[in-house]
């Protein structure tokens, strides 16, 4: 299956077509503290030579901050072009910007910033160790996602959702559960939102979208055809499109006006990508929901109250006790 490529935006910016008169949204370089998170997130999609550059700068920011592009290429056994491409993939306009971020990160670490913690779960780990390791991994994943989340893109997505006539959310498998979570939350504050896990239903709904509507795709890999296809249909019909993905350069972003990137812990035999990506996706979904609820508070608060009241009797103990 092939897809046409959307309009190419200038580096560092994204257009928001679905909102009339909306400004171009700048994509800011990541905060220095988010560098390690970006490396963990993007490393699986990098070439081996780019991985060596990324691992070097994340592992020794102080040392690499003093290296020229040529010196870093020699240190990692790569080329100057690879170093520059890696810097751009990590979100920096050029190598000079990456060096400045490395210097800032080294200063943060010198001031006592806590190091990241990762721990693989072994098949013979006691359950207490499993709980401890999972808790650390979840904390790291949430911190990484928060650190690298682009606030300008998030603000624009919140604004688009808050003013949408209709919202479609697409996701498959584990990402489909996250899609349902967002749609249900938005419905409870009075918005018209639907999650589509069936790919056929997703496409047939997407072709009905227009300017003023929002389509949101959730896919960690960014390459799930059953999610890309409806997002592309919505994009072609003028809806504002949003992608929540762990791969900022993946196929789904070609049809997304706004991209919200997530982080995840390293995959292992007992911890597949679907587990670690779901945690970060839920964080982004909650940020979107709270942001929309804040912007539409006059409508959202009464709607939420009404939904609680409508369900209250279902949570009351049955009359006559358990008998």
N, C-alpha and C positions, 0 to 999 in steps of 0.2 A: 504494500500500500504506500502511495506517495502523497505528500502534502505540499501545497504551494507555500511559499514563504511570505510572511506578512511584510508590510512596509518596514524598511530598515530605518531605525532611529539613530540619531547621532550617538556616539559613545558617551556613556554617562548620563543619558536621559531616556525617559520613556514618555510616549504620548498617551493621553487619556481621551480616547475618541468618543466614549459613550456619554460624556458630560459636556453639553454645549458651552463653549467659551472657556473650558478648563485649561489651565496652563500646562506646559510641559513639565513633568515631574523630574527633578534631578535625581540621579542615583548616586548617592554619596559614597566615597570610599569607606570601607569598613573601619570601625574604631580599632586602634592598635590592639586593644584587649581581645578583639574578635578574631585576630589572625590565626591563632591555634585552632579555633572553632572552624574557620573557613578551610583550613588545611584538612582537618578531620572529615569535613563534609565533602570536599571536592576531590580528595586524593583518589577514591576509587575510580573516578572518571578521567583521571589524568594519565598521560603516557608515563612510562617508567622514568624517563629522564626528567620530566616535570615533577614527578613525585620526589625525586632526589633533591631538587631545588627547594620544593615546598617544605620537605622534612628538615632540610638544613636551616632555613630561616626560622621555622617554628621552634626548632630544638636549640638554636644558639643565636637569638636575636641580637645580642650585644656584639658578638663576633662578626656576624654578617652585616651589621649596620655600618661597619668600617670598610667593607669590601666594595670595590668597583664592580661593575657588571662583568668585566673580564675576569677579575679575581674570583668572583663567585662561580662563574662558569668553570674555571679551572678547578676550584675546590670540589665541585659536584660532578666533575667529569662530563659536563654538558657543553652547550654552546651559548653565546651571548643571546642569540635569538630565542633559545629555550628559556633563558632567565627572564627575558622581557615578556614572553608569552605567559609564563607562570605568574608574573606580577600582575598582568592584566586579568588573567583568569581569577586571581584572588581578589580582584575588585579595585586595583590601583591603576591609575592612568598610565603610569610608567615605572621604571625601576627606581627613579629618584624618589617618587612618592612612597614606594615600598621601603626604601632605606629610612626615610623619615619615620614611618610607622614602626620599623624595627627599633630605632633609637628610642622612641616613646615607650614601646613595650619593654625594652631593657630597663628603662627608668622605673616603670611600674613594678617590674620584678625585683629590682634592687630595693624598692620601698617596702617589699614584703608581701606582694600579691601572692595568694596561695596557688600552688601548682595544680595542674589538672590531675585527676586520679582516674585510672582505668584499671579494671581487673576482670580477667576472663573467668567465666564460670566453668568449673570442671565437672565431669559427670559424677565424681565421687565426693563433691563438696557437701558438707553438712548443710541442712536446710537453713540454719542460722547464718551461715556464711553466704548462702544464696541471697537471703534477704538483705544482708549488709551490702553485698556487691551490687545487687540491683538498685538499691537506694542510692548508692554513690553514682552509678551510671546514669540513673534518671536525673539526679541533680546536675550532673555535668552536661547532659543533653539539653536540659532546660536552660542552664546558664549560657551554653554555647548559642542556642537559638536566640535568646534574648539579646546577647551581645552583637550578633550579626544582623539582626532584623533591621531593615531599612525603614526608619520612621516616616520619611516622606511618602514612600510607597504604601505603608500601613495607613497613614492618615488619608491618603487618596482613596484607598479601598474602603475605609470606613465611611467616607463621604459618599462614595458611589452606592454602597449598600443602604445607607440611611435614606437616600433620595430615590431608591429604585422603585419602579412600578411593580416589578416582578423579579424574583431571584431564583435561578436554577443552580444547583450544586451537584457536581459530578465526582464520583469516586467509586473504585472497585475494591472488593475484598476488605482488607483492614482500613484502607482509605475511605471505603464506602461507609464504614461505621462512623468515621469522623465527619463525613459529609452529612449523614443523618443527624448527628449531634448538633451541627451548626444550623441546619434547617429547622429542627425542632425548637431550638432556642429563639431563632428569629420569628417563628410563628407565634411564640408565646408573648412577644412584644408587639404583635399586630402587623408584622410584615408578611407579604405573600411569598413564601419560600418553599421550595420542594427539592428533595434530594433524589437523584436518579441513579440507582445502581444497575438497572437493566440498560445495557448499551443501546438497544433499539429504541426504548422509550426515551432515553436521554437525547438521542438525535432528533426524534420526531417532536420533542418539546423544544429543542434548541432552535429549530428552523422557524418557530413562532416568535422568537425574541426579536426585539427592535431596540432602537436608540432609547435610552431611559431604563432599560432592563440591565440586569447584571448576571453574568454566568461565571461561576467559580469552579475551578478544577483542582482536585487534590490528588497528587500522584508523587510519591517520593522519588521514583526513578525519572519521572518526566517523560517517559517513553511509552506509557500505556496507551495503545491505540484506542481502546474503548473509552478513554477519557479525553484524548486529543481530538477525536472526531467530533463529538458534540461541541467542544469548546471552539473548534474551527468554524462550525456552522453558526454558532452564536456570534463569533467575531465577524464573519462575512456579512451578517445581517445588522451590524452596527451596535450590538450590545457591548457594554463595558465588560471586558474579560479579565479575570484575576486567576493566577496560578499560585498554588501553595505547593512547593516542590523542594526537594533536596539537591537538585541539580540546576543551577542558575543558567546554564548554557544548553539545557536539554530541549528536545523537540517541542514540548508543550509551551515553552516560552515564546515560540514563534507566533503564537496566536493569543498572547496575553498582553494586555495593556499595562498590567501591573503584576509584578512578581514578588512573592514573599517567600524567602528561602528559609529552610529549616535545617537543623543539624540532627545527627543521630550518632549513637555510639558505634564502635566497630562491630561488624557482624561476627558471629561465632556459630559453632554447631548448635548450641542450645539457645542462642539469641539471634534469630533472623532479623532481617531489615524491617519486616512488618512490625515487630515489637518495638524497636528503638525509634522508628520514624513516627509511630503513632503518638508517642509522648510529646514530641515537638509540634506535631500537627495540631494536637489538642490545645497546646499553649497558644498558637497563632489564632485558632478558632475562638478561643476564649477572649483574646485581645480584641478581635474583630467584634464579637458580640457586645462586650462591655463598651467599646467605643461607639457602636451604633446606639446602644441603650442610652448612653450619655447624651448623644446628639438629638435623640428623639424622646427625651425623658418625659415630656408632657403627654405623649401618647403611650410610650413604653411602660411607664409606671402603672397607670390604670389597667392596661392590658395584662400586665404581669399579675397584678392583684386579682383581676377577674379570673385568670386561669388558675390561680391558687384556690380561689373560692369555689370554682366549678369542680375541682378535684378533691376538695376537702373531705367530702363524705366518703370517698374511697379509702381514706387513710384513718377514718374513725374506727374504733373497735366495734365489732358487731354487737347488736343488742342481745342481752341474755348470756353474755360471756361466750366461752368456747363451745358450750353445749349446743 
